[in-house]
């Protein structure tokens, strides 16, 4: 088994397990948490299914980085409300333990995401992807071609050629 394929499978499986464990307490995180993370993990499955495609890995990296931001925002918004509803009320110890476990797994998933994003970037490079593939049109500072020197070939202009006609010399004698 090729090590990059193995690493991608481990990344997807670890994030799947941590996401499921983090989403089991309904009071902690809203449905958008597991929905967005599930969609991103499906891009990882696409990357596993197409081992030669670097497009799947690039999409997985970009949306994986987005979920880092999203997880921070969701934890900041919903965790204080869940803490007030669960820790400061008369709920059973089982619900309190479920909340604490889910919070721990959500935070662990969030801590692991930058490291796995770096590993995915390495997998992206191993598959032939380059930073210059991720560019903005007419912005050479972001990896694109300089303005006016794109991949466009102007068919109105004649193509210069290096064909030089050679003159036959009189010194050559025909064979008789």
N, C-alpha and C positions, 0 to 999 in steps of 0.2 A: 504494500500500500504506500502510495506517495505521501511524504510527510505534510505537504500543504493541504492535501485533501483530508488527512487525519486531523490536522489542527482546526480546520473549518468545521468539521463534524463535532469536535469537542466544544468549540465556541458556541455553536448553535444549541447543542444539548445542555450545556451549563446554563446559558441564558434562558432556555426554555424552562428548566427546572426552577431556577430562581424566580422567574417571572410568575410561574404558577403558584409557588409558595408565597410570593409577595402579594398576589392578588386574591388569596383565599379569604382574607378579612374584608368583607364588603364595606365596612365603615371607614377603612383606611384610605383606599384608593378608588377613584371612580372607574367606570367601565372603559373610559378612553385609555386608561393605563394598559390594560391587558389587550385591548383592541389594537392600539398602535404597536405595541411590542410584538404581538402575534403577526401583524403584517410585516414587520421588519424581519422577524424570524423566518417567514415564508420566503423572503428574498435570500436569506441564507441557505434555505433548502434549494432554491433555484441555483445558487452558486455551487452547491454540492452536486446537483443533477447535471449541470453543464460545466464540467471541469476545465474546458478550454476557454470559456467566456470570462472576460474581465469586466464586461458591462454589469453583470449581476453583482460582482463583488464591489464595484464602484457605487452602485445604487445602495447596496447593503451598508457600505461605510458611511455614505452621506446621511442616510436615514437613521443609522445607528447613532451618529453624532447628534442628530436632531433629538432622538429619544433621551440622550443624556440631559439636554436642556429641558425637555418636557418632564422628565422624572424629577428634576430639581424643583421646577415650578409646581408640579402636582404635590410633591411632598411638602413644600412650603405652604401651600394653600390648605390641603386636606388633613395633614397630620395634626396640627393643633386642634382642629375640630374633633377628630377622632380621639385624641388624648383626653379632651374634656368629656366626651360622651362615654368613654370606656373606663379610663383610669379614675375619674372623679365621681363615679356613680356606683350604684349598688348592682353591678352585673356579676355574673358568676365568675369564678376564678378561671374556668375553661375559656370563656370569651376573652378575658383579659390576657391569658397566655397566648391565645390565637392571634390577638392584636399585636402583642410583643414579637411573636415569631414572624408574622407577616412584615412588620416594620423592619426587623433585622434582615430579612431576606431581600426586601426592597432596597435597603441601604447597601447591602452586600452586592447586589446586582449593579447598583449605581457606581460603586467603587470599582468593580471589575470592568465596566464598560470602556474607560479610556485605554486600559491595557489590551483588551481584545480588539479595540479599534486599531491600535498599532500593529497587532498581529495580522489583522485583516489587510492593512496597508501593505505589509510584507507579502502576503498571499497575492494581492493585486499586482505587485511588482513582479512576482514570480510568474504570473500568468501573462506577462507582457504589457501590462498597463504602465503608462507613464503619466507624470504630472501634467505634461503638455496636452494630454487627452482631455483634461478638464479645463476648458478655457471659455472665455467670453469673447464674442465677436468684436473685432476692432480694438481689442485691449491687449497689446503684446506683453504688457507687464504681468499678465495672468496666464502666460503660456501660449497665447495665440500667435499666429503669424503677424508680422508687421503689416500695417495698413498698405494695401496696394500689392502685397506680395503673397496673396492667399493661394489656394489651390485652383483658382479659376484660370482657365486658359482662354485667352481671347482668340476667337477663330477669325476675327476680321484682320488680324495682323499676320503677315507672312512669317513662316518659321524660318529663322536664319539657318543656313546649312554651311557645313565646312567642306563641301564637295569641291575639289579643285580639279579642273580639267587638265590633263597632262597632254602636252604636245608630243607627237612622235618625232624623234630626232632623225636626221638624215644619216647619221652614222651607222644606223642599223642596216644591215644588208639582208635582204630576203634570202632565204635558203633556196638553193636551186636543186 
